Amino acid sequence: MRKRIALLASGGGSNAEALMQAMRAGEIDAEPVLLFSNVAGAGALEKAARQGVPTAVLPHQGFASREAFDAAVLGLLAPYRADYLCLAGYLRILTPGFVQAYAGRILNIHPSLLPDFGGPGMHGHHVHQAVLAAGVAASGASVHLVDAGVDTGSIVLQQSVPVLPGDSPASLAARVLGIEHQVYVAALKKLCGGA
């Protein structure tokens, strides 16, 4: 039985696009049933529409609390009966109630080798700046299950890239992004029963 996957994205959606393409190509035994965004103009929405994947938008502004927003998103997701949620550049920290509703079934990708360089505030260029400041020899991408912490859930798959002399946050980010799509596709394939 093919798994049902909902994707959540706030930005351009390159990871979401890679996952949708892999599912559409039969590389992952799953089907994308929804792409949700909290940002009306997110590029991920257009990418989903091109793939024929239903989209939904609910801006987070105007809600009384994070909990109220997440409850509304859960209500929106419910009819799609997703087996897994894939966070693909979804720039919201999920509330405990949301995580509990999909316990063990929410995947996220992070642009470092967790547990290093994860946690609150560690996203995008902040991660790559911290990696370079630490002087480590390698960075990479980690796909993990989301738990009540930030970037603390069980790691499903990781892949590394070298940190090169003269790297800037932008050059390191580009090298990490080059493997993010591969590792995210491989991790979802693994969870959906693929080798």
C-alpha positions as a Markdown table, in Angstrom:
| # | Residue | x | y | z |
|---|---|---|---|---|
| 1 | Met | 0.0 | 0.0 | 0.0 |
| 2 | Arg | 1.5 | 3.3 | -1.1 |
| 3 | Lys | 2.1 | 5.8 | 1.7 |
| 4 | Arg | 0.4 | 9.1 | 1.6 |
| 5 | Ile | 2.8 | 12.1 | 2.1 |
| 6 | Ala | 1.9 | 15.7 | 2.9 |
| 7 | Leu | 4.7 | 18.3 | 2.5 |
| 8 | Leu | 5.0 | 21.5 | 4.5 |
| 9 | Ala | 7.1 | 24.3 | 3.1 |
| 10 | Ser | 7.6 | 28.0 | 3.7 |
| 11 | Gly | 9.9 | 28.9 | 0.9 |
| 12 | Gly | 11.2 | 28.0 | -2.6 |
| 13 | Gly | 10.6 | 24.3 | -2.1 |
| 14 | Ser | 13.5 | 22.6 | -3.8 |
| 15 | Asn | 13.5 | 19.7 | -1.3 |
| 16 | Ala | 9.7 | 19.4 | -1.6 |
| 17 | Glu | 10.1 | 19.4 | -5.4 |
| 18 | Ala | 12.8 | 16.6 | -5.2 |
| 19 | Leu | 10.5 | 14.5 | -3.0 |
| 20 | Met | 7.4 | 15.0 | -5.2 |
| 21 | Gln | 9.4 | 14.1 | -8.4 |
| 22 | Ala | 10.8 | 11.0 | -6.8 |
| 23 | Met | 7.3 | 9.9 | -5.7 |
| 24 | Arg | 5.8 | 10.7 | -9.1 |
| 25 | Ala | 8.7 | 8.7 | -10.8 |
| 26 | Gly | 8.0 | 5.6 | -8.6 |
| 27 | Glu | 11.3 | 5.9 | -6.9 |
| 28 | Ile | 9.5 | 6.1 | -3.5 |
| 29 | Asp | 6.5 | 3.9 | -2.8 |
| 30 | Ala | 4.4 | 6.9 | -1.9 |
| 31 | Glu | 2.2 | 9.6 | -3.3 |
| 32 | Pro | 2.2 | 13.3 | -2.5 |
| 33 | Val | -1.3 | 14.2 | -1.4 |
| 34 | Leu | -0.8 | 17.8 | -0.4 |
| 35 | Leu | 1.7 | 20.6 | -0.2 |
| 36 | Phe | 0.9 | 23.0 | 2.6 |
| 37 | Ser | 2.4 | 26.4 | 3.1 |
| 38 | Asn | 2.1 | 29.2 | 5.7 |
| 39 | Val | 3.4 | 31.7 | 3.1 |
| 40 | Ala | 1.0 | 32.7 | 0.3 |
| 41 | Gly | 3.7 | 33.4 | -2.2 |
| 42 | Ala | 6.0 | 30.5 | -1.4 |
| 43 | Gly | 7.7 | 29.1 | -4.5 |
| 44 | Ala | 7.0 | 25.6 | -3.2 |
| 45 | Leu | 3.3 | 26.1 | -4.1 |
| 46 | Glu | 4.0 | 26.7 | -7.8 |
| 47 | Lys | 6.3 | 23.7 | -7.9 |
| 48 | Ala | 3.6 | 21.5 | -6.4 |
| 49 | Ala | 1.0 | 22.8 | -8.9 |
| 50 | Arg | 3.3 | 21.9 | -11.7 |
| 51 | Gln | 3.5 | 18.4 | -10.4 |
| 52 | Gly | -0.3 | 18.2 | -10.1 |
| 53 | Val | -0.1 | 18.0 | -6.3 |
| 54 | Pro | -3.0 | 19.7 | -4.4 |
| 55 | Thr | -1.9 | 22.8 | -2.4 |
| 56 | Ala | -3.3 | 24.7 | 0.6 |
| 57 | Val | -2.2 | 28.0 | 2.2 |
| 58 | Leu | -2.9 | 29.3 | 5.7 |
| 59 | Pro | -0.8 | 32.3 | 6.8 |
| 60 | His | 0.2 | 32.1 | 10.4 |
| 61 | Gln | -0.4 | 35.8 | 11.1 |
| 62 | Gly | -3.6 | 36.7 | 12.9 |
| 63 | Phe | -3.7 | 33.6 | 15.1 |
| 64 | Ala | -3.9 | 34.2 | 18.9 |
| 65 | Ser | -1.1 | 31.7 | 19.5 |
| 66 | Arg | 1.2 | 29.1 | 17.9 |
| 67 | Glu | -1.1 | 26.4 | 19.4 |
| 68 | Ala | -4.1 | 28.0 | 17.7 |
| 69 | Phe | -2.4 | 28.1 | 14.3 |
| 70 | Asp | -1.1 | 24.5 | 14.6 |
| 71 | Ala | -4.6 | 23.3 | 15.6 |
| 72 | Ala | -5.9 | 25.0 | 12.4 |
| 73 | Val | -3.2 | 23.3 | 10.3 |
| 74 | Leu | -4.0 | 19.9 | 11.8 |
| 75 | Gly | -7.6 | 20.4 | 10.9 |
| 76 | Leu | -6.6 | 21.3 | 7.3 |
| 77 | Leu | -4.4 | 18.2 | 7.1 |
| 78 | Ala | -6.8 | 15.7 | 8.5 |
| 79 | Pro | -8.9 | 15.0 | 5.4 |
| 80 | Tyr | -5.7 | 14.0 | 3.5 |
| 81 | Arg | -4.9 | 11.1 | 5.9 |
| 82 | Ala | -1.1 | 11.5 | 5.5 |
| 83 | Asp | 1.0 | 8.6 | 6.7 |
| 84 | Tyr | 4.0 | 11.0 | 6.9 |
| 85 | Leu | 4.6 | 14.7 | 7.0 |
| 86 | Cys | 7.8 | 16.0 | 5.3 |
| 87 | Leu | 9.0 | 19.4 | 6.5 |
| 88 | Ala | 10.8 | 20.9 | 3.5 |
| 89 | Gly | 12.0 | 24.4 | 4.5 |
| 90 | Tyr | 9.0 | 24.8 | 6.8 |
| 91 | Leu | 10.1 | 27.7 | 9.0 |
| 92 | Arg | 7.9 | 27.1 | 12.0 |
| 93 | Ile | 8.7 | 25.2 | 15.2 |
| 94 | Leu | 5.9 | 22.8 | 15.7 |
| 95 | Thr | 4.0 | 22.9 | 19.0 |
| 96 | Pro | 3.9 | 19.8 | 21.2 |
| 97 | Gly | 0.2 | 19.1 | 20.3 |
| 98 | Phe | 1.1 | 19.1 | 16.6 |
| 99 | Val | 4.1 | 16.8 | 17.1 |
| 100 | Gln | 1.9 | 14.4 | 19.2 |
| 101 | Ala | -0.8 | 14.2 | 16.5 |
| 102 | Tyr | 1.8 | 12.8 | 14.1 |
| 103 | Ala | 4.2 | 11.2 | 16.6 |
| 104 | Gly | 7.0 | 9.3 | 14.8 |
| 105 | Arg | 5.6 | 10.4 | 11.4 |
| 106 | Ile | 7.1 | 13.9 | 10.8 |
| 107 | Leu | 10.4 | 14.1 | 8.9 |
| 108 | Asn | 12.6 | 17.2 | 8.7 |
| 109 | Ile | 15.8 | 17.9 | 6.9 |
| 110 | His | 18.6 | 20.0 | 8.5 |
| 111 | Pro | 21.7 | 21.3 | 6.8 |
| 112 | Ser | 24.3 | 20.0 | 9.2 |
| 113 | Leu | 25.4 | 16.7 | 10.7 |
| 114 | Leu | 23.1 | 16.6 | 13.7 |
| 115 | Pro | 23.4 | 16.7 | 16.7 |
| 116 | Asp | 26.0 | 19.3 | 15.8 |
| 117 | Phe | 24.8 | 22.8 | 14.8 |
| 118 | Gly | 21.1 | 22.2 | 15.5 |
| 119 | Gly | 18.6 | 23.7 | 17.8 |
| 120 | Pro | 16.6 | 27.0 | 18.0 |
| 121 | Gly | 17.9 | 29.7 | 15.6 |
| 122 | Met | 20.0 | 27.2 | 13.7 |
| 123 | His | 18.6 | 27.4 | 10.2 |
| 124 | Gly | 19.8 | 28.5 | 6.8 |
| 125 | His | 22.9 | 30.6 | 6.7 |
| 126 | His | 23.2 | 30.6 | 10.5 |
| 127 | Val | 24.0 | 26.9 | 10.4 |
| 128 | His | 26.7 | 27.4 | 7.8 |
| 129 | Gln | 28.2 | 30.4 | 9.6 |
| 130 | Ala | 28.5 | 28.3 | 12.8 |
| 131 | Val | 30.1 | 25.4 | 11.0 |
| 132 | Leu | 32.7 | 27.6 | 9.5 |
| 133 | Ala | 33.3 | 29.4 | 12.8 |
| 134 | Ala | 33.9 | 26.0 | 14.5 |
| 135 | Gly | 36.6 | 25.0 | 12.0 |
| 136 | Val | 35.2 | 21.5 | 11.4 |
| 137 | Ala | 36.4 | 19.4 | 8.4 |
| 138 | Ala | 32.9 | 18.2 | 7.3 |
| 139 | Ser | 29.3 | 19.3 | 7.3 |
| 140 | Gly | 26.3 | 17.7 | 5.5 |
| 141 | Ala | 22.6 | 17.1 | 5.8 |
| 142 | Ser | 20.5 | 15.1 | 8.3 |
| 143 | Val | 17.0 | 13.8 | 7.9 |
| 144 | His | 15.4 | 13.2 | 11.3 |
| 145 | Leu | 12.1 | 12.4 | 12.9 |
| 146 | Val | 10.6 | 15.4 | 14.6 |
| 147 | Asp | 10.1 | 15.2 | 18.4 |
| 148 | Ala | 9.3 | 17.7 | 21.1 |
| 149 | Gly | 12.7 | 19.3 | 20.9 |
| 150 | Val | 14.3 | 21.3 | 18.0 |
| 151 | Asp | 16.5 | 19.1 | 15.8 |
| 152 | Thr | 16.7 | 16.5 | 18.5 |
| 153 | Gly | 14.7 | 13.6 | 17.0 |
| 154 | Ser | 16.0 | 10.2 | 15.9 |
| 155 | Ile | 18.2 | 10.5 | 12.8 |
| 156 | Val | 17.0 | 8.5 | 9.8 |
| 157 | Leu | 19.9 | 9.3 | 7.4 |
| 158 | Gln | 22.9 | 11.6 | 7.1 |
| 159 | Gln | 25.3 | 12.4 | 4.3 |
| 160 | Ser | 28.5 | 14.5 | 4.6 |
| 161 | Val | 30.3 | 17.0 | 2.5 |
| 162 | Pro | 33.8 | 18.4 | 3.0 |
| 163 | Val | 34.3 | 21.9 | 4.4 |
| 164 | Leu | 36.8 | 23.4 | 2.0 |
| 165 | Pro | 39.5 | 26.1 | 2.6 |
| 166 | Gly | 38.1 | 29.5 | 1.6 |
| 167 | Asp | 34.5 | 28.4 | 2.0 |
| 168 | Ser | 31.9 | 31.1 | 2.7 |
| 169 | Pro | 28.5 | 30.4 | 4.2 |
| 170 | Ala | 27.0 | 30.6 | 0.6 |
| 171 | Ser | 29.5 | 28.2 | -1.0 |
| 172 | Leu | 29.1 | 25.7 | 1.9 |
| 173 | Ala | 25.3 | 26.1 | 1.7 |
| 174 | Ala | 25.4 | 25.3 | -2.1 |
| 175 | Arg | 27.4 | 22.1 | -1.5 |
| 176 | Val | 25.1 | 21.0 | 1.3 |
| 177 | Leu | 22.0 | 21.7 | -0.8 |
| 178 | Gly | 23.5 | 19.5 | -3.5 |
| 179 | Ile | 23.1 | 16.5 | -1.3 |
| 180 | Glu | 20.0 | 17.5 | 0.6 |
| 181 | His | 17.7 | 16.3 | -2.2 |
| 182 | Gln | 19.4 | 12.9 | -2.5 |
| 183 | Val | 19.4 | 12.2 | 1.3 |
| 184 | Tyr | 15.8 | 13.3 | 1.8 |
| 185 | Val | 14.6 | 11.1 | -1.0 |
| 186 | Ala | 16.6 | 8.2 | 0.3 |
| 187 | Ala | 15.3 | 8.7 | 3.8 |
| 188 | Leu | 11.7 | 8.8 | 2.8 |
| 189 | Lys | 12.2 | 5.8 | 0.5 |
| 190 | Lys | 13.6 | 3.9 | 3.6 |
| 191 | Leu | 10.6 | 4.8 | 5.7 |
| 192 | Cys | 8.1 | 3.9 | 3.0 |
| 193 | Gly | 9.6 | 0.4 | 2.7 |
| 194 | Gly | 12.2 | 0.9 | 0.0 |
| 195 | Ala | 15.8 | -0.5 | 0.2 |
